Amino acid sequence: MKTILNIEGMTCEHCVKHVMQALKAVNGVKSAKVSLKDKKATVDHKDGASVEALKAAVITAGYEVLQQDSSC
Ligand SMILES: [Cu+2]
């Protein structure tokens, strides 16, 4: 399952790494790609990993999630 999160608040590559680590720490996440330019995170995860948990991880890391899109 793939989820795309639109993230606000990332300003540099350090933020990108911060968000990536936060997402990868969520149970069930296989990989996470974060783009500073697009303000987007593309997360590949098992069905068991909830989108809410992904959002919460980003918010806890100090950024804002504007919207999310999920597809299989
Ligand atoms: Cu930064």
PDB file of the backbone (N, CA, C, O) and the ligand in Angstrom, with CONECT records:
HET     CU  A 101       1
ATOM      1  N   MET A   1       0.834  -1.194   0.000  1.00  0.00           N
ATOM      2  CA  MET A   1       0.000   0.000   0.000  1.00  0.00           C
ATOM      3  C   MET A   1       0.872   1.248   0.000  1.00  0.00           C
ATOM      4  O   MET A   1       1.903   1.307   0.670  1.00  0.00           O
ATOM      5  N   LYS A   2       0.441   2.229  -0.755  1.00  0.00           N
ATOM      6  CA  LYS A   2       1.229   3.452  -0.863  1.00  0.00           C
ATOM      7  C   LYS A   2       0.422   4.641  -0.367  1.00  0.00           C
ATOM      8  O   LYS A   2      -0.748   4.800  -0.712  1.00  0.00           O
ATOM      9  N   THR A   3       1.049   5.456   0.431  1.00  0.00           N
ATOM     10  CA  THR A   3       0.376   6.663   0.903  1.00  0.00           C
ATOM     11  C   THR A   3       1.252   7.859   0.599  1.00  0.00           C
ATOM     12  O   THR A   3       2.460   7.838   0.836  1.00  0.00           O
ATOM     13  N   ILE A   4       0.635   8.899   0.072  1.00  0.00           N
ATOM     14  CA  ILE A   4       1.363  10.137  -0.193  1.00  0.00           C
ATOM     15  C   ILE A   4       0.870  11.189   0.785  1.00  0.00           C
ATOM     16  O   ILE A   4      -0.327  11.462   0.883  1.00  0.00           O
ATOM     17  N   LEU A   5       1.810  11.768   1.500  1.00  0.00           N
ATOM     18  CA  LEU A   5       1.468  12.818   2.455  1.00  0.00           C
ATOM     19  C   LEU A   5       1.983  14.146   1.927  1.00  0.00           C
ATOM     20  O   LEU A   5       3.120  14.234   1.465  1.00  0.00           O
ATOM     21  N   ASN A   6       1.168  15.161   1.992  1.00  0.00           N
ATOM     22  CA  ASN A   6       1.620  16.510   1.661  1.00  0.00           C
ATOM     23  C   ASN A   6       2.022  17.186   2.961  1.00  0.00           C
ATOM     24  O   ASN A   6       1.212  17.368   3.871  1.00  0.00           O
ATOM     25  N   ILE A   7       3.294  17.551   3.020  1.00  0.00           N
ATOM     26  CA  ILE A   7       3.861  18.034   4.279  1.00  0.00           C
ATOM     27  C   ILE A   7       4.266  19.498   4.171  1.00  0.00           C
ATOM     28  O   ILE A   7       4.882  19.924   3.194  1.00  0.00           O
ATOM     29  N   GLU A   8       3.909  20.243   5.185  1.00  0.00           N
ATOM     30  CA  GLU A   8       4.274  21.659   5.241  1.00  0.00           C
ATOM     31  C   GLU A   8       5.287  21.853   6.361  1.00  0.00           C
ATOM     32  O   GLU A   8       5.173  21.235   7.420  1.00  0.00           O
ATOM     33  N   GLY A   9       6.278  22.710   6.131  1.00  0.00           N
ATOM     34  CA  GLY A   9       7.205  23.052   7.199  1.00  0.00           C
ATOM     35  C   GLY A   9       8.628  22.570   7.004  1.00  0.00           C
ATOM     36  O   GLY A   9       9.504  22.888   7.808  1.00  0.00           O
ATOM     37  N   MET A  10       8.876  21.801   5.938  1.00  0.00           N
ATOM     38  CA  MET A  10      10.246  21.348   5.691  1.00  0.00           C
ATOM     39  C   MET A  10      11.003  22.447   4.938  1.00  0.00           C
ATOM     40  O   MET A  10      10.525  22.978   3.936  1.00  0.00           O
ATOM     41  N   THR A  11      12.197  22.772   5.448  1.00  0.00           N
ATOM     42  CA  THR A  11      12.941  23.862   4.814  1.00  0.00           C
ATOM     43  C   THR A  11      14.299  23.446   4.254  1.00  0.00           C
ATOM     44  O   THR A  11      14.875  24.165   3.438  1.00  0.00           O
ATOM     45  N   CYS A  12      14.814  22.303   4.678  1.00  0.00           N
ATOM     46  CA  CYS A  12      16.124  21.904   4.174  1.00  0.00           C
ATOM     47  C   CYS A  12      16.262  20.381   4.205  1.00  0.00           C
ATOM     48  O   CYS A  12      15.357  19.671   4.643  1.00  0.00           O
ATOM     49  N   GLU A  13      17.400  19.900   3.735  1.00  0.00           N
ATOM     50  CA  GLU A  13      17.615  18.451   3.671  1.00  0.00           C
ATOM     51  C   GLU A  13      17.576  17.796   5.052  1.00  0.00           C
ATOM     52  O   GLU A  13      17.260  16.613   5.187  1.00  0.00           O
ATOM     53  N   HIS A  14      17.900  18.581   6.062  1.00  0.00           N
ATOM     54  CA  HIS A  14      17.850  18.040   7.421  1.00  0.00           C
ATOM     55  C   HIS A  14      16.408  17.701   7.804  1.00  0.00           C
ATOM     56  O   HIS A  14      16.149  16.677   8.437  1.00  0.00           O
ATOM     57  N   CYS A  15      15.495  18.554   7.422  1.00  0.00           N
ATOM     58  CA  CYS A  15      14.072  18.299   7.671  1.00  0.00           C
ATOM     59  C   CYS A  15      13.629  17.041   6.937  1.00  0.00           C
ATOM     60  O   CYS A  15      12.879  16.224   7.471  1.00  0.00           O
ATOM     61  N   VAL A  16      14.104  16.901   5.708  1.00  0.00           N
ATOM     62  CA  VAL A  16      13.753  15.734   4.895  1.00  0.00           C
ATOM     63  C   VAL A  16      14.166  14.458   5.615  1.00  0.00           C
ATOM     64  O   VAL A  16      13.400  13.498   5.693  1.00  0.00           O
ATOM     65  N   LYS A  17      15.386  14.463   6.139  1.00  0.00           N
ATOM     66  CA  LYS A  17      15.883  13.283   6.859  1.00  0.00           C
ATOM     67  C   LYS A  17      15.081  13.030   8.130  1.00  0.00           C
ATOM     68  O   LYS A  17      14.763  11.893   8.478  1.00  0.00           O
ATOM     69  N   HIS A  18      14.773  14.098   8.791  1.00  0.00           N
ATOM     70  CA  HIS A  18      14.002  14.026  10.034  1.00  0.00           C
ATOM     71  C   HIS A  18      12.644  13.350   9.767  1.00  0.00           C
ATOM     72  O   HIS A  18      12.239  12.442  10.493  1.00  0.00           O
ATOM     73  N   VAL A  19      11.962  13.803   8.727  1.00  0.00           N
ATOM     74  CA  VAL A  19      10.653  13.256   8.375  1.00  0.00           C
ATOM     75  C   VAL A  19      10.795  11.801   7.937  1.00  0.00           C
ATOM     76  O   VAL A  19       9.993  10.947   8.315  1.00  0.00           O
ATOM     77  N   MET A  20      11.815  11.533   7.142  1.00  0.00           N
ATOM     78  CA  MET A  20      12.027  10.177   6.644  1.00  0.00           C
ATOM     79  C   MET A  20      12.235   9.196   7.796  1.00  0.00           C
ATOM     80  O   MET A  20      11.668   8.103   7.814  1.00  0.00           O
ATOM     81  N   GLN A  21      13.063   9.612   8.759  1.00  0.00           N
ATOM     82  CA  GLN A  21      13.329   8.745   9.913  1.00  0.00           C
ATOM     83  C   GLN A  21      12.063   8.520  10.729  1.00  0.00           C
ATOM     84  O   GLN A  21      11.803   7.413  11.200  1.00  0.00           O
ATOM     85  N   ALA A  22      11.286   9.574  10.888  1.00  0.00           N
ATOM     86  CA  ALA A  22      10.046   9.465  11.657  1.00  0.00           C
ATOM     87  C   ALA A  22       9.097   8.472  10.987  1.00  0.00           C
ATOM     88  O   ALA A  22       8.470   7.654  11.660  1.00  0.00           O
ATOM     89  N   LEU A  23       8.997   8.548   9.671  1.00  0.00           N
ATOM     90  CA  LEU A  23       8.098   7.653   8.945  1.00  0.00           C
ATOM     91  C   LEU A  23       8.584   6.213   8.981  1.00  0.00           C
ATOM     92  O   LEU A  23       7.798   5.280   9.146  1.00  0.00           O
ATOM     93  N   LYS A  24       9.910   6.045   8.822  1.00  0.00           N
ATOM     94  CA  LYS A  24      10.461   4.690   8.823  1.00  0.00           C
ATOM     95  C   LYS A  24      10.330   4.014  10.181  1.00  0.00           C
ATOM     96  O   LYS A  24      10.353   2.788  10.280  1.00  0.00           O
ATOM     97  N   ALA A  25      10.193   4.822  11.221  1.00  0.00           N
ATOM     98  CA  ALA A  25      10.070   4.272  12.577  1.00  0.00           C
ATOM     99  C   ALA A  25       8.668   3.731  12.855  1.00  0.00           C
ATOM    100  O   ALA A  25       8.451   3.029  13.842  1.00  0.00           O
ATOM    101  N   VAL A  26       7.713   4.066  11.972  1.00  0.00           N
ATOM    102  CA  VAL A  26       6.345   3.588  12.177  1.00  0.00           C
ATOM    103  C   VAL A  26       6.270   2.111  11.816  1.00  0.00           C
ATOM    104  O   VAL A  26       6.795   1.672  10.792  1.00  0.00           O
ATOM    105  N   ASN A  27       5.613   1.370  12.672  1.00  0.00           N
ATOM    106  CA  ASN A  27       5.471  -0.071  12.468  1.00  0.00           C
ATOM    107  C   ASN A  27       4.801  -0.383  11.131  1.00  0.00           C
ATOM    108  O   ASN A  27       3.728   0.145  10.841  1.00  0.00           O
ATOM    109  N   GLY A  28       5.427  -1.241  10.312  1.00  0.00           N
ATOM    110  CA  GLY A  28       4.811  -1.654   9.059  1.00  0.00           C
ATOM    111  C   GLY A  28       5.256  -0.862   7.849  1.00  0.00           C
ATOM    112  O   GLY A  28       4.864  -1.174   6.725  1.00  0.00           O
ATOM    113  N   VAL A  29       6.074   0.163   8.062  1.00  0.00           N
ATOM    114  CA  VAL A  29       6.555   0.966   6.941  1.00  0.00           C
ATOM    115  C   VAL A  29       7.741   0.277   6.289  1.00  0.00           C
ATOM    116  O   VAL A  29       8.723  -0.061   6.949  1.00  0.00           O
ATOM    117  N   LYS A  30       7.633   0.075   4.977  1.00  0.00           N
ATOM    118  CA  LYS A  30       8.714  -0.594   4.245  1.00  0.00           C
ATOM    119  C   LYS A  30       9.736   0.416   3.748  1.00  0.00           C
ATOM    120  O   LYS A  30      10.943   0.202   3.864  1.00  0.00           O
ATOM    121  N   SER A  31       9.246   1.513   3.196  1.00  0.00           N
ATOM    122  CA  SER A  31      10.173   2.552   2.748  1.00  0.00           C
ATOM    123  C   SER A  31       9.464   3.896   2.713  1.00  0.00           C
ATOM    124  O   SER A  31       8.239   3.976   2.618  1.00  0.00           O
ATOM    125  N   ALA A  32      10.257   4.932   2.791  1.00  0.00           N
ATOM    126  CA  ALA A  32       9.698   6.285   2.750  1.00  0.00           C
ATOM    127  C   ALA A  32      10.612   7.166   1.905  1.00  0.00           C
ATOM    128  O   ALA A  32      11.828   7.203   2.095  1.00  0.00           O
ATOM    129  N   LYS A  33       9.986   7.872   0.965  1.00  0.00           N
ATOM    130  CA  LYS A  33      10.736   8.807   0.139  1.00  0.00           C
ATOM    131  C   LYS A  33      10.169  10.191   0.398  1.00  0.00           C
ATOM    132  O   LYS A  33       8.956  10.393   0.340  1.00  0.00           O
ATOM    133  N   VAL A  34      11.046  11.141   0.682  1.00  0.00           N
ATOM    134  CA  VAL A  34      10.566  12.473   0.994  1.00  0.00           C
ATOM    135  C   VAL A  34      11.187  13.475   0.024  1.00  0.00           C
ATOM    136  O   VAL A  34      12.397  13.469  -0.206  1.00  0.00           O
ATOM    137  N   SER A  35      10.351  14.323  -0.531  1.00  0.00           N
ATOM    138  CA  SER A  35      10.838  15.353  -1.451  1.00  0.00           C
ATOM    139  C   SER A  35      10.617  16.731  -0.861  1.00  0.00           C
ATOM    140  O   SER A  35       9.493  17.121  -0.546  1.00  0.00           O
ATOM    141  N   LEU A  36      11.707  17.456  -0.720  1.00  0.00           N
ATOM    142  CA  LEU A  36      11.641  18.815  -0.188  1.00  0.00           C
ATOM    143  C   LEU A  36      10.960  19.735  -1.201  1.00  0.00           C
ATOM    144  O   LEU A  36      10.137  20.576  -0.838  1.00  0.00           O
ATOM    145  N   LYS A  37      11.311  19.565  -2.462  1.00  0.00           N
ATOM    146  CA  LYS A  37      10.794  20.412  -3.537  1.00  0.00           C
ATOM    147  C   LYS A  37       9.278  20.256  -3.672  1.00  0.00           C
ATOM    148  O   LYS A  37       8.550  21.241  -3.798  1.00  0.00           O
ATOM    149  N   ASP A  38       8.817  19.002  -3.644  1.00  0.00           N
ATOM    150  CA  ASP A  38       7.385  18.747  -3.828  1.00  0.00           C
ATOM    151  C   ASP A  38       6.604  18.805  -2.525  1.00  0.00           C
ATOM    152  O   ASP A  38       5.374  18.754  -2.536  1.00  0.00           O
ATOM    153  N   LYS A  39       7.317  18.912  -1.386  1.00  0.00           N
ATOM    154  CA  LYS A  39       6.685  18.893  -0.065  1.00  0.00           C
ATOM    155  C   LYS A  39       5.827  17.650   0.109  1.00  0.00           C
ATOM    156  O   LYS A  39       4.697  17.704   0.595  1.00  0.00           O
ATOM    157  N   LYS A  40       6.404  16.530  -0.305  1.00  0.00           N
ATOM    158  CA  LYS A  40       5.648  15.289  -0.305  1.00  0.00           C
ATOM    159  C   LYS A  40       6.446  14.141   0.259  1.00  0.00           C
ATOM    160  O   LYS A  40       7.664  14.070   0.093  1.00  0.00           O
ATOM    161  N   ALA A  41       5.754  13.245   0.924  1.00  0.00           N
ATOM    162  CA  ALA A  41       6.371  11.999   1.357  1.00  0.00           C
ATOM    163  C   ALA A  41       5.596  10.858   0.719  1.00  0.00           C
ATOM    164  O   ALA A  41       4.369  10.799   0.796  1.00  0.00           O
ATOM    165  N   THR A  42       6.331   9.959   0.091  1.00  0.00           N
ATOM    166  CA  THR A  42       5.710   8.777  -0.482  1.00  0.00           C
ATOM    167  C   THR A  42       6.113   7.598   0.376  1.00  0.00           C
ATOM    168  O   THR A  42       7.290   7.252   0.468  1.00  0.00           O
ATOM    169  N   VAL A  43       5.131   6.991   0.999  1.00  0.00           N
ATOM    170  CA  VAL A  43       5.405   5.929   1.961  1.00  0.00           C
ATOM    171  C   VAL A  43       4.844   4.607   1.453  1.00  0.00           C
ATOM    172  O   VAL A  43       3.666   4.500   1.113  1.00  0.00           O
ATOM    173  N   ASP A  44       5.703   3.621   1.410  1.00  0.00           N
ATOM    174  CA  ASP A  44       5.290   2.277   1.044  1.00  0.00           C
ATOM    175  C   ASP A  44       5.159   1.488   2.345  1.00  0.00           C
ATOM    176  O   ASP A  44       6.130   1.327   3.084  1.00  0.00           O
ATOM    177  N   HIS A  45       3.957   1.001   2.614  1.00  0.00           N
ATOM    178  CA  HIS A  45       3.753   0.331   3.902  1.00  0.00           C
ATOM    179  C   HIS A  45       2.754  -0.817   3.803  1.00  0.00           C
ATOM    180  O   HIS A  45       1.985  -0.927   2.849  1.00  0.00           O
ATOM    181  N   LYS A  46       2.795  -1.652   4.810  1.00  0.00           N
ATOM    182  CA  LYS A  46       1.838  -2.763   4.893  1.00  0.00           C
ATOM    183  C   LYS A  46       0.461  -2.210   5.221  1.00  0.00           C
ATOM    184  O   LYS A  46       0.331  -1.104   5.747  1.00  0.00           O
ATOM    185  N   ASP A  47      -0.561  -2.990   4.905  1.00  0.00           N
ATOM    186  CA  ASP A  47      -1.929  -2.550   5.170  1.00  0.00           C
ATOM    187  C   ASP A  47      -2.150  -2.262   6.655  1.00  0.00           C
ATOM    188  O   ASP A  47      -2.979  -1.434   7.032  1.00  0.00           O
ATOM    189  N   GLY A  48      -1.381  -2.972   7.487  1.00  0.00           N
ATOM    190  CA  GLY A  48      -1.544  -2.825   8.927  1.00  0.00           C
ATOM    191  C   GLY A  48      -1.079  -1.488   9.484  1.00  0.00           C
ATOM    192  O   GLY A  48      -1.484  -1.093  10.577  1.00  0.00           O
ATOM    193  N   ALA A  49      -0.232  -0.793   8.738  1.00  0.00           N
ATOM    194  CA  ALA A  49       0.248   0.507   9.210  1.00  0.00           C
ATOM    195  C   ALA A  49      -0.791   1.552   8.847  1.00  0.00           C
ATOM    196  O   ALA A  49      -1.050   1.794   7.668  1.00  0.00           O
ATOM    197  N   SER A  50      -1.377   2.162   9.840  1.00  0.00           N
ATOM    198  CA  SER A  50      -2.459   3.100   9.539  1.00  0.00           C
ATOM    199  C   SER A  50      -1.923   4.448   9.084  1.00  0.00           C
ATOM    200  O   SER A  50      -0.852   4.893   9.498  1.00  0.00           O
ATOM    201  N   VAL A  51      -2.697   5.074   8.228  1.00  0.00           N
ATOM    202  CA  VAL A  51      -2.337   6.395   7.731  1.00  0.00           C
ATOM    203  C   VAL A  51      -2.301   7.388   8.892  1.00  0.00           C
ATOM    204  O   VAL A  51      -1.500   8.323   8.906  1.00  0.00           O
ATOM    205  N   GLU A  52      -3.177   7.164   9.854  1.00  0.00           N
ATOM    206  CA  GLU A  52      -3.187   8.026  11.037  1.00  0.00           C
ATOM    207  C   GLU A  52      -1.847   7.976  11.765  1.00  0.00           C
ATOM    208  O   GLU A  52      -1.354   8.992  12.253  1.00  0.00           O
ATOM    209  N   ALA A  53      -1.269   6.781  11.831  1.00  0.00           N
ATOM    210  CA  ALA A  53       0.020   6.628  12.506  1.00  0.00           C
ATOM    211  C   ALA A  53       1.116   7.355  11.725  1.00  0.00           C
ATOM    212  O   ALA A  53       2.032   7.929  12.313  1.00  0.00           O
ATOM    213  N   LEU A  54       1.014   7.323  10.411  1.00  0.00           N
ATOM    214  CA  LEU A  54       2.001   8.028   9.581  1.00  0.00           C
ATOM    215  C   LEU A  54       1.903   9.540   9.814  1.00  0.00           C
ATOM    216  O   LEU A  54       2.905  10.233   9.988  1.00  0.00           O
ATOM    217  N   LYS A  55       0.674  10.015   9.809  1.00  0.00           N
ATOM    218  CA  LYS A  55       0.447  11.448  10.042  1.00  0.00           C
ATOM    219  C   LYS A  55       0.964  11.867  11.406  1.00  0.00           C
ATOM    220  O   LYS A  55       1.623  12.895  11.556  1.00  0.00           O
ATOM    221  N   ALA A  56       0.645  11.038  12.401  1.00  0.00           N
ATOM    222  CA  ALA A  56       1.055  11.348  13.770  1.00  0.00           C
ATOM    223  C   ALA A  56       2.577  11.424  13.873  1.00  0.00           C
ATOM    224  O   ALA A  56       3.115  12.269  14.588  1.00  0.00           O
ATOM    225  N   ALA A  57       3.265  10.541  13.159  1.00  0.00           N
ATOM    226  CA  ALA A  57       4.729  10.526  13.207  1.00  0.00           C
ATOM    227  C   ALA A  57       5.297  11.822  12.643  1.00  0.00           C
ATOM    228  O   ALA A  57       6.248  12.379  13.189  1.00  0.00           O
ATOM    229  N   VAL A  58       4.715  12.294  11.557  1.00  0.00           N
ATOM    230  CA  VAL A  58       5.193  13.536  10.933  1.00  0.00           C
ATOM    231  C   VAL A  58       4.917  14.727  11.849  1.00  0.00           C
ATOM    232  O   VAL A  58       5.755  15.615  12.010  1.00  0.00           O
ATOM    233  N   ILE A  59       3.733  14.728  12.440  1.00  0.00           N
ATOM    234  CA  ILE A  59       3.355  15.828  13.329  1.00  0.00           C
ATOM    235  C   ILE A  59       4.245  15.847  14.568  1.00  0.00           C
ATOM    236  O   ILE A  59       4.677  16.906  15.022  1.00  0.00           O
ATOM    237  N   THR A  60       4.511  14.653  15.107  1.00  0.00           N
ATOM    238  CA  THR A  60       5.390  14.558  16.279  1.00  0.00           C
ATOM    239  C   THR A  60       6.793  15.055  15.947  1.00  0.00           C
ATOM    240  O   THR A  60       7.480  15.622  16.797  1.00  0.00           O
ATOM    241  N   ALA A  61       7.209  14.837  14.699  1.00  0.00           N
ATOM    242  CA  ALA A  61       8.537  15.296  14.278  1.00  0.00           C
ATOM    243  C   ALA A  61       8.573  16.818  14.123  1.00  0.00           C
ATOM    244  O   ALA A  61       9.646  17.409  13.995  1.00  0.00           O
ATOM    245  N   GLY A  62       7.395  17.446  14.136  1.00  0.00           N
ATOM    246  CA  GLY A  62       7.357  18.901  14.123  1.00  0.00           C
ATOM    247  C   GLY A  62       6.891  19.528  12.819  1.00  0.00           C
ATOM    248  O   GLY A  62       7.116  20.714  12.577  1.00  0.00           O
ATOM    249  N   TYR A  63       6.242  18.732  11.983  1.00  0.00           N
ATOM    250  CA  TYR A  63       5.787  19.265  10.696  1.00  0.00           C
ATOM    251  C   TYR A  63       4.277  19.099  10.572  1.00  0.00           C
ATOM    252  O   TYR A  63       3.624  18.483  11.414  1.00  0.00           O
ATOM    253  N   GLU A  64       3.750  19.662   9.506  1.00  0.00           N
ATOM    254  CA  GLU A  64       2.309  19.668   9.327  1.00  0.00           C
ATOM    255  C   GLU A  64       1.917  18.792   8.144  1.00  0.00           C
ATOM    256  O   GLU A  64       2.559  18.836   7.095  1.00  0.00           O
ATOM    257  N   VAL A  65       0.879  18.007   8.309  1.00  0.00           N
ATOM    258  CA  VAL A  65       0.370  17.198   7.203  1.00  0.00           C
ATOM    259  C   VAL A  65      -0.895  17.860   6.678  1.00  0.00           C
ATOM    260  O   VAL A  65      -1.877  18.013   7.403  1.00  0.00           O
ATOM    261  N   LEU A  66      -0.857  18.248   5.412  1.00  0.00           N
ATOM    262  CA  LEU A  66      -2.002  18.968   4.846  1.00  0.00           C
ATOM    263  C   LEU A  66      -3.067  18.025   4.325  1.00  0.00           C
ATOM    264  O   LEU A  66      -4.260  18.234   4.546  1.00  0.00           O
ATOM    265  N   GLN A  67      -2.638  17.008   3.648  1.00  0.00           N
ATOM    266  CA  GLN A  67      -3.611  16.022   3.157  1.00  0.00           C
ATOM    267  C   GLN A  67      -2.889  14.738   2.819  1.00  0.00           C
ATOM    268  O   GLN A  67      -1.666  14.716   2.678  1.00  0.00           O
ATOM    269  N   GLN A  68      -3.658  13.666   2.691  1.00  0.00           N
ATOM    270  CA  GLN A  68      -3.012  12.422   2.337  1.00  0.00           C
ATOM    271  C   GLN A  68      -3.838  11.651   1.320  1.00  0.00           C
ATOM    272  O   GLN A  68      -5.054  11.812   1.221  1.00  0.00           O
ATOM    273  N   ASP A  69      -3.149  10.822   0.577  1.00  0.00           N
ATOM    274  CA  ASP A  69      -3.751  10.017  -0.461  1.00  0.00           C
ATOM    275  C   ASP A  69      -3.257   8.591  -0.306  1.00  0.00           C
ATOM    276  O   ASP A  69      -2.056   8.348  -0.185  1.00  0.00           O
ATOM    277  N   SER A  70      -4.180   7.663  -0.311  1.00  0.00           N
ATOM    278  CA  SER A  70      -3.761   6.270  -0.196  1.00  0.00           C
ATOM    279  C   SER A  70      -4.226   5.479  -1.403  1.00  0.00           C
ATOM    280  O   SER A  70      -5.309   5.707  -1.943  1.00  0.00           O
ATOM    281  N   SER A  71      -3.388   4.552  -1.808  1.00  0.00           N
ATOM    282  CA  SER A  71      -3.798   3.629  -2.864  1.00  0.00           C
ATOM    283  C   SER A  71      -3.050   2.334  -2.693  1.00  0.00           C
ATOM    284  O   SER A  71      -2.014   2.286  -2.029  1.00  0.00           O
ATOM    285  N   CYS A  72      -3.566   1.290  -3.287  1.00  0.00           N
ATOM    286  CA  CYS A  72      -2.915   0.001  -3.133  1.00  0.00           C
ATOM    287  C   CYS A  72      -1.933  -0.250  -4.271  1.00  0.00           C
ATOM    288  O   CYS A  72      -1.286  -1.297  -4.308  1.00  0.00           O
TER     289      CYS A  72
HETATM  290 CU    CU A 101      15.597  21.648   7.901  1.00  0.00          CU2+
END
